[in-house]
């Protein structure tokens, strides 16, 4: 079976406080977008094969494949469902890594769902949410995969009645990576007057002056290119633009379809546009 893990953007992101365990409490709105990877699993034909084949194509992923969330999801499910047979796994990466788009988290969550459906394991949505939380803070969002208000470390989720259907989105990611350490280096936790959830309930035309990603204050002074991209996106007619998460993607939301004449203005490593 094959599935298509999609990305997400953050609509606003406020770092509210630092926790005693070293993590930070935040509040943000996760919104799914439909740039997708492809994930396929095929039971092995040879009964004696003991380990799965894991093949990754498309965008290059650094690190040991065994550390990929797809493999971690498989191992996590096999702990409870040993009847899962040996499988071959094929992952085609289209969502860029270290981009703030949740591609790796989506791959892991979709693997949980794919295994459950393919082998009729009978895990409930709540059980999948618990397993997804063990993979990473963003993973549970992709189990439900609908607009969601997130609190805590991103693991306290509340469904949100929000639709950007009919709008268009532009993603621009330059050839640079931002580590978690760098992203949090100059962060000053602060509880906002208006939460991202409250602001997202207002007309999108009001978001520009209200909806903020705190990481921009920390990262833009070190990477002026990102600030320039955001300003350029606004100059082309976006009604809202921001950095997604703590990654290096800047997105813009538009009322009208985005043509090649606009995307060609951004000579960056990754430029993508689509309908929301």
Secondary structure, 3 states (H helix, E strand, C coil): CEECCEEEEEEEEEEEEECCCCCEEEEEEEEEEEEECEEEEEECCCCCCCCCEEEEEECCCCCCHHHCHHHHHHHHHHHHCCCCCCEEEEEEECCCCCCCCCHHHHHHHHHHHHHHHHCCCCCCHHHHHHHHHHHCCCHHHHHHCCCEEEECCCCEEEECCCCCCCCEEEEEECCCCCCHHHHHCCCCCCCCCCCHHHHHCCCHHHHHHHCCECHHHHHCCCCHHHHHHHHHHHHCCCCEEEECCCCCEEEEEECCCCCHHHHCCCCCCEEEEEEC
